[in-house]
Amino acid sequence: MWGVNGLRPGLAIAFIVVLVDQVTKLWAERALTLYAPVEITSFFNLSLVYNPGAAFSFLSTAGGWQRWLLSGIALGVSLLIVFWLARLPRQLWLSVTSLGLVLGGAVGNLADRVRLGQVVDFLDFHYAGLHWPAFNVADAAITVGAVCLIIATFTEHCPQDRETRS
């Protein structure tokens, strides 16, 4: 079970994402002041903010119930990904990597919701006074993983598929 499917490498990638995400968030909470951006370049700041909602602050002004809804969704998606990885052939490395990234991001943000009731964001990109919503390592992993999973859908083929087409 551990050797032929994508579970072990997918979980390893997820573990690395969660570790980097949580370490950088703890650093941001200790090193940065809330809502006080630190300019790194002309287009990038470090700026500590807390987001009780989802992407782009969706549901951020809800009365607190969103914490449990978003936590439940993250937990459900995480379990689904673990089952998916267990059934996915290890040879489909882009799919395995993509799912590991999404899983790690989901668990990283879930850890924040459980610990704080909200997600720590601190990466702030901007141009000409327009700011992209602040995000974190977990958000980046989810985004990159989702894009790569779409690419994998069109480029990777299950080994059994090749045998049936021959």
NORTA-V582360 format. One record per helix or strand of 2 or more residues. SS is the DSSP state (H for helix, E for strand). FROM is the first residue (numbers start at 1). TO is the last residue. Records with the same first field share a line. If there is no record, write none. Layout:
SS->FROM-TO  FROM-TO
This chain:
H->7-31  55-57  66-87  93-116  137-155  159-165
E->38-41  44-51  119-127  130-131
